[in-house]
């Protein structure tokens, strides 16, 4: 497939059907006009946040002191302070991206906020918090993030049935992706059955990428160190850095099967939008790998790539765009996972491990964030 080049590769991604969202939020980014520049010059069309991002921003940012002063003055507790700080940033980002939302007819321009990671296995609690954030933010281009855990799936379907924009997060396995695609379609069908419109409901399914290689490579390295022969060691080392892209490409294959199928086409005839795969964790964690390894391999139509600032800058500088990259090499992707299984590394076990680790990481960041807020509330 030919490679397309442009002066700014980020803008070209939008032309080939992939939206670029920023995996970062900070008050100074919005107030200093940097977010507006990214929208106007780079074609940025969305933002995502999570507890780790907010923990880094709020715990260290002097830009938040004005809000903390107001919170102290009224004797706010930690929960109220957290909700206020997050709401102010999300509202400001939604307003900055509202022109994109309007120009695309509600197809893009979203800002995501996450339900508490403490609710990852609590269906009812998740539903309650999703409703809270939509009421608090009050913007049509808000997306609320629900983890794609077994307990999250019924919450996803219920919220789609209510007409809410949902970003399903922490997806690693193809099977988990298939379940949330089913929940999205099921939620739309519920709305149709209730006589409700479905043409303004949007959703993305966030498939995390690089963390899978981190876990698979660790296992491959252990096996290579114990290999009986140089040939076996070379075989194992040759599989490093391949599991994540293979897994994501097979998730995209499943996406096409679901949304090209007859069941969804009946919904599309009523104006439904596809639930786009969103590639998360696309920065290279291993410095030995190319910095854009995961971004360039997963370019394709009807997708979103959410990049941290450094990855966004790198793609602007030297990114390469193959318009159909994510659709190529599917046979090889299946072969990679088969070869991993042959050496005792099952992809289901890998994805299960990184899901548990991902939830725990967000729980840790959330608790650290609440601790940082508590300290700043006490410090005049």
N, C-alpha and C positions, 0 to 999 in steps of 0.2 A: 504494500500500500504506500502511495506517495506520501511524503512528509510535507506538510504545509508550513510555510514560514511567513512571519509578519513582523512588523517593527516591534509590536508589543504582543508577545505570545498569549498573555492573559486575556486580551480582548478577543483573540482568535478562538480561544476555548468556547466562548459564548456563541460564536458563529457556527461552531460544529456541534452545538447542542449540550455543552457542559457548562453549568453555572459554577462560578467561583465564589465561595463564601469564606469569610475570615474566621478562623478558629481562635478568637481572641476578643476581649472587650476590656476597655479601660476608659475611665472618664476623660483623661487627657487626650485620648485618641479622638474623641468626639468634640470636645471643646476647642482643641487646637486646629480643627478643620482637616485633620489627616483622613478621617473617615470619608468626608466629602470628596477629598482628592482621589482616594482609592476608588470611589464610585464613579467619578467623572473620567478619570484617566485610565484606570485599569479595568473598568467594567465590573467591579465588585457588585454582587447582587444578593448578599446575605451575610449573616453573622451567627456564630454559635458560641455558647458559653457553657461552662460546667463549674462544679465546685472548685476544681484546681485553678481554673482561670480567675475566678473571683477571689480566691484566697490570696493569690499573688498580687492582684490589683488592690484590694481593699486593705490588706495588712500593711502595705508599704506606700500607698499613694497619698501625698499631701492634698491632692485634689478632693479627697473625701472629708477633709477636716470640717468644712462648713456644715455638711450634713451631720457629722458627729456632734458638733456644737449644738445643733438644734435638738438632736436626740438626747443629749445630756440634759439640756434645759428642761425637757419635759419628762425626764426620768424614765426614758424608754428602756425596756429590757432587751436582752440579746436577740430574741426572736423578732420582735418588732423592728429592731435596728437592722437585722439581716434583710428582712423583707423590704424595708424602706430603701436601703442602699442598692439592692438588686433591682428593685422596681424603677428607681430613678435612672439607672444606666440602661435598662432594657427599653424604657419609654423613649429616652433620647435616641437610642440606636434605631428603634422602630420609626421614629419621626424622620431621621436622616435617610432611611431606606424607603420611606413611603413613596417617593416619586418612582422608584423602580417597581414597587408593587402596583402602582397605578398604571404605569406605562405597559406593564406585561399583563394587565388584566387580572391581577391577583395570582399569577403563576410563579412569581419570584419576589424578592425583596423582603424575605423573612428574617426575623431575629428569634433565636431559640433560648429559652430558659428551662432549666432542668428541675424536675421534682426532687425532693430530698432523696439522696441515695439511701437513706435509712428506710425508705418505703419500697425498695427494690423487690421485696417479696410480700407486699401488702397491697392487694387489689383495691380494696375500699379506700384505704388511705391515699393511694395514688389518684383515684378519681376525685376525691375531695380536694386535693392540692391542685390538680389541673384546673378545676373550676375556680379555685381561689385565684390563680395567676391570671386567668382570662378576665375575671372580674376586676382584678387590681390593675392590670396593665391597660385594658380597654382599647387595644389597637387591633385592626383587622389583620395586620401582618405579623402577629405574634405566632410562634410555634412553641408548644410545650413539649419537653422531652420526657418520654416514658421508656424505661429500659425494657428490652425485649426478653425479659425473663418469663418463665411459665406463668407467674402471677401478673406480669405486666400485660400479657396478650389480651385477656378479657377487658382490661382497662382501656387498652388501645381501641378495641372494637366499640366499646361503649362510648368513648369520646368522639370517635369518627361518626357514630350514629347521632351524636348531639351536634354534629357539624363543626367540630373544633379541629384546628390545624395541629397535627401531631408529628413530632420528630421522634422516631423510634431509635433509641440509642443502645450502645453496647451489644451490637450484633456481631457475632464472629462466625458461627457455623451457617452453612447453606440451609440446613434444616430449620434453624431459628429464623433465618430470613424468610423462608417459605411460610412459616407460621404467621409472621406479622403481615405479609402480603395478603394472606387469607383473611386476617383480622380486618385489614383495611377494606377489602372487597366486601366482606360480610357487613361491616359497618355502613358502607354505602347502600347495600341492598336493604338494610333496615330502614334507612332514610327514605328510600324509594317506596317501600311498603307502607311507610307512615305518611306518604304524600309530601315529603320534604325535598327541597332542591339539593342537588349534589354538585352543581357546577362551580361552587366557590369553596369547596373543601380541598385542602392541600395536605400532603403528607410526604415525608421522606423517610427512608429506612437506612440508618447509619451503620454501614458495614466497616468495622475497624480492620486495618490492614497490617501495619508494620509490627504490631505486638505479636502477631502470629509467627512471624519469622524469628522474633526474639526468643520465643519459647521453643519453636522447632529447632532452631540453630543450636540452642543450648543442649538439646537432647542429641542432636547429630554430633556435636563436638565431643560429648561424653562417650558416645559409641565409637567415634573415630579414634579417640585416645586408647580405647580398649581393643581396637581392631587387630585381628590375628595376622593380616597380611597388608602390604602396601596397596595392593589392588582394592581390597575392601575399604581401606582408609580413604583412598581416592574416590571411590564410589560414594561413600557417605559425605565427604566434603563437597562433592559435586552437586548435592541436593541443597546446600545452604542457600538461603536467600530466595527460595523458589516457592515455598508453601503459601505465603501470603497472597501473592499475585494470582497463583493458580486458584486458590479458594475464592478470591474476589471475582475472578472471571466466571467461575461456575455459579456464583450468586447472581451475576448479571444474566447468565444464560437462563436461570430460573425466573428472573424478572421478566425476560422477554416471553418466556412460555406462559406466564400468568397473564401478562397484559396484552399479549397478542391472541389470547384465547377467547372462545366464544362467550364465556361467562362475563368477562370484563367488557367485551364489545357491546353487550346489551346496556351496560352502564355508561360506556363512552357515548352511546347514541343519545344519552340524556345529559351529556356535557361533563361527565366525570373526567378527572385528571389522573394520569398515571401516578403511582407512588414512586417517586424517583429514588434509585439507590444513591446514597450519599457515602462517599469514601472518606472515612475518618482515620486519624492517625496515619497520615500519608508522609510525614517527615521521616527521613531515614534515621533509625536509631543507631545503626551500626556505621561508624565513620568509614569503614572499608567499602561501603556500598555507595553508588552515585547518589548525590543529594536529591535527585528527582526521580529515582528509580520507580517509586510507587505512583507518583503523579503521572508520569509519561506513559506508564503501562496501562493506565485505567481511563484514558480519554475515550469518550464515546457519547452518543446521543442519549438524551433523557437521563442525565446523571448530574450529580453535584460533587465537587471536590472542596472540602473545607480545609484550608491550609493555615498553619500558624504564620506569623509575620515573616519569619526568616525563609520559609519555603515559598511564600508568595513572592518575596523579593528575588529569590533564586530563579523562579520560573519566569519572572519578568525579564531577568538578565539573560538566561540561556536555555529557556524551556523549548522543547521540540513537540510539535503537535502532529500526531497521527490520528486522523479523525475517527478511525475504527479500531484503535488499539485494543480496547477491552473486548472486542468481538473476535479477535484473532487468536489463534493458538489454543482453541478449546480442547482439541484432542491431546495436545501436549500437557495442558493443565490437568486433565484427568489422569494422564500417565504419571505426572509428578506425584500426585496424591497416592496413586497406586504403588509407586516405588517407595514412598515414605512408609506406607503400610507394610511393605515387604521387609523393611529393615526394623519393624517394630515401633513405628511412630504413627499412630492413628490420628488423623486430623480431628476426629470427634473428641478425642482425649485432649489434644492440644487446645482446641477452641473452648472446651469446658474449663480448662485450667485458666486460660486468659480471661474468660468471663468472670470467674470468681475473683481473680486478681484485680480486674478492672473495677468491679463493684467495691472491693475493699479499698482500692486506691481513692475512689471518689468519697467513700465514707471517711477515710482518714483526712482528706482535704477539707471535707465539710466540717468535721470536728475542729480541725485547725483553724478554719475560717471563723467559726463561732468563738473560738478562744481568742483569736486576734481582735474580733469585734468587742468582746468583753473587756479586753485590756485597753482598747482605745476609748471605750465608754468611761473607763475609770480614770483616764489620763486627760487632764484639762490642758 
